[in-house]
């Protein structure tokens, strides 16, 4: 059975907390069943999540989810991405296995620019039932919609880093989040203090693969790459190599490490670009599980 995403769903964009007799303390979810056919129940829902800079809740994009009594479809949508059925089942089972032991702690994804923190983060938030936040997006919203590249130009990197730390401080008091951090968030020790209130996961991608990804989409949105010369790949590779030397030690502070090279080798792939977001998310859940076991918070 194929499920089509419905368009033009009428859910509120904003909800003022003052309109509630009792203010919500966490995520507010609107959901209704729109179809049931041959054992497949289809739900449409929108999550209202707090805007950390105002007294309002903002809705994220409406989602379509399916509850199967059987599995007639060949693909399942997970976190906005289509995954093969076997990957989707593994994701679902693994998330259900470890979610109770997370006890609501947030997950912070760290790694170099272009490593897939946002893409993988949305998959993880989808299977765990967590809210997703992107630090760069929150900073842009706080600076009146100014892009990260323009923030660097107008105010300098120090201003951006201060905003980044402030965003992480505010997020750290919340629960049940998956947070995509900026590539340079790891360089400030205070940021690790906030991220260690949850579980941090390092997405480790080879510099060569990162340079290819960034060159393919362009470097205009990457302010730290503007000062290198050469073609897009050379520019990206040179700067990323320098950044890796500066930050590689900081990534060791993460609770868990997801090596795309190791995943590719295990699956028989020569190139990490062959890995799907769902495959990387599965490995992230497995590494989180291992971290919980090592901390004695989950049985072996």
N, C-alpha and C positions, 0 to 999 in steps of 0.2 A: 504493500500500500504506500502511495506517495502522499506526503503531507505538504500542502502549499502554505507558505507564510502569508497571512492576511495583511493587507495594507490599510493605511488610514485608520488605525485604531484610535479611538477617542479616549485617551487616558490623560489626566492632568499633567502638564509639564512641571508645575511647581505646586507645592502644598505648604501654606504658611502654618508653622507649628502653633501659632496663636489661635488658629481655628479649631484646634483640638481641645476638648474639655480636659483631657488628660494627655499630656504630651507624650508621644511615643519615645521609648528609650533606645530603640534600635531600628532595624530595617522594617519598613512598612511594605507589604506586598498585596497587590490586587490581583485576583486570579479568578477565572471562570472556565468551566468546561464548555467547549464549543462543538465537540463532535465525539461520538462513540460509534465505531463500526467494526464488526468482526473482531472484537477483542482488543481494539486499539482505542484508547481514550486520548483525546487531543485537548490540551489546555492552552489558553492564551493568558499571559500574565505580564504585569509591569511591576518593577520594584521601585519603591521610593526610598532613596538613600540620602543621608544628611549631607548638605553642603557645609563644609567645615568653616566657611567664611561668613555664613549668614544663618539666620534663624528659620531656615526653610529646608524642606525635603525636595530633592530633585528626582524625577523619574528617569530611569535608564531606558534604553530601547526595549519595547515590548518583545517578548520571547514566545516561541511556540515550543511546547514540550509534549512528549508522548509517554504514556504509560502502557506497556505492552503486557497482555496476558499471554500472548505468543509473540514470535518475532517474524512477521511476514516480510519485513523490508530488508534490503541489502545494505542500507546505510542508516546511520542514526546521527542526528545533528547534536553536537556537543559543544557548548560554549560558543555557538555561532559558526562552527566549522563542521563540515561533513567528514565523519570518520567511518571507516569500514566497520561492519558490525562487530568483528572480533575485538578491534581496538576499543570501540565504544563500551563493550561489555567489560573488558579489562579495566578501563577507566572507572566505570561505575562500581565494580566490585571492590577495587582498591580504595576508592574514595570512601565507600561505605565502611570499609574495614578500619581505616585510620581516623576518620572524622571524629568519632567519639573521644579519641585520645588527644586530639588537638585542643579540646576543651575551649573552643572559640578563639584560640590564638590566631592572629593574622599571619599571613605568609608574605614575605618580602622577597621579590626577585631582584637580584643584582647581577651585573655583568656589563661587558663592553657595549658600546652603542651598536645597534644592529644585530644583537644576539638573539632577539625574539622574545624579550621580556613581556611586551604587550600581548603578542599573539598567544604565547603559552599561558600567560596570566589569565586571559579570558577563558581559555579552556579549563583551567583549574578552578576558576571561580564558578564556572557553569556546573561542573560535576560535584563540587563541594557545597553548592548553594550559598556561596559567599558573594559579597559585593566586590566589584573591581574598581580600583583607582589607578590612574597614571599620574605620577608626580609632576611630570612636565606639563601635562594638561591643566592640573590644578594651579600650577605657578602661572601659566598663561592667563587663566581665568582671574587670578588675583591681581594681575597687572593689566587689567582692562582688555583682555584678549590679545595682548601683544605676544607674538611668537617668540619661542626661545631664541631663535637666531637674532631677532631684533632686540630682545632683552640684553643679549651679550653686546650688541653694537651700541645701544643707547646707555646702558647702565654699567656694563662690565661684568666679568665673571664673578667677582666677589659678591655683587648684589644678588646675582642668580643663586649662588651657593647659600647665602643667608636665607633666601626665600625657600630653598630646598630643605634646609634644616628646619625651618618653621613648619613647613608642610608635614614633614616626618614626625615632628613633635606632636602636632595635632592628630595625625593618624594613629599614633602610638597609643592613644587613650581609647581607641575604638577596638572593636572585636569583629571577627568573621569577615576579614577583608583579604583580598589578594592585591598586593601593591606592586606596580611596576616602577622601579626607581630609575633615576637618571644614571648614566654610565659613570659619572664622577661622584655619586653620592657616597661611595665607599672611602673617599679620601679624608673625610672628617670623622675623627673618633666619636664625637657627640652623636653623629648619625647612627653609628652602630649601637650606641646606648639605647636609642629609640627602637631600632629594628630588632634588637635582642629581646624586646618585650614580646615579640612573636617568634617566628621561625624564618630564618633567612636562607635562601637557596641561590647558589651561584650557577648561572648558565654559562658553561665554559665552551666557547666556540673558537676554533683556530683563527688566527688573525687573517690568514689568506682567504678563508671563507667569508669573514666579515667584510673584508675589502671588496670582494666580488659583489656581495649583497648591496653594499652602499653605493658602489660605482654604478650598479644597474639602475638604481633609482635616482641617482644624483646626490651631490654633496651640499647643495644650497641650504638645506635645513640643518646642517651639521656645522655649527659655528667653530668648533675646534679644528676643523679640517681646512678652513679658508686660507691658512697661511702657508700651505704646502704648494709646491709647483708641480707641473706635469699633468698627465691625463688623469681621469677620475680614479682609476684603479691605483696608479702609482701614488697619487696624492693621499688616498685613503690608507693604503698599505703603510706608507712611511709614517704618517701620524699615528695610526693605530699601534704600530710597533713601539713607538715612543711611549704612548699612553699605557700600553701593556707593561712595559718595564717599570713605569711609575706606580702602577696600581696592582700588579699581580700579587704582591704580598698582602695587600688589604683584603683581597677576595678570600684569603684563607680564614678570615674571621667568620665566614658564613657557616651556618649549622650543617648545610648539605651542599654537595657539589654534583652537578649534572654535566658530565663530559660527553659532548656530542661525538667526539672521536671514538670513545668507548662504545657508545650505542651503535654507531655505524659498523664498527668492527664486529660486534656481537651479532649483528643482523646480516653481515656479509656485504655491506655497502662500501664502495670505495670513496664516496663523496658524502659529506654530512648534509648536503643540500637535498639528498634523497629522503631525509627523515621528515615525517609529518609532524605537525604540532601535537597531535594526539600521542604519537610515539614518545616525543620529548616529555609531554605531560605525565605519561605513565612512569617514565624513569624518575621524574621529579617526585612523584608520590612515593615511589619505592625508596628513594634516598631520604625523604622526610620520614618514612616509616623506620628506616635504619637509624636515623638520628634519634627518634623517639625511643627506640629500643636501647640504644647506647646510654641514653639519659635515664633509663629505668622507668620511663613513663608508659611503656607499652611492652607486653610480654613477648618473648622470643617464640 
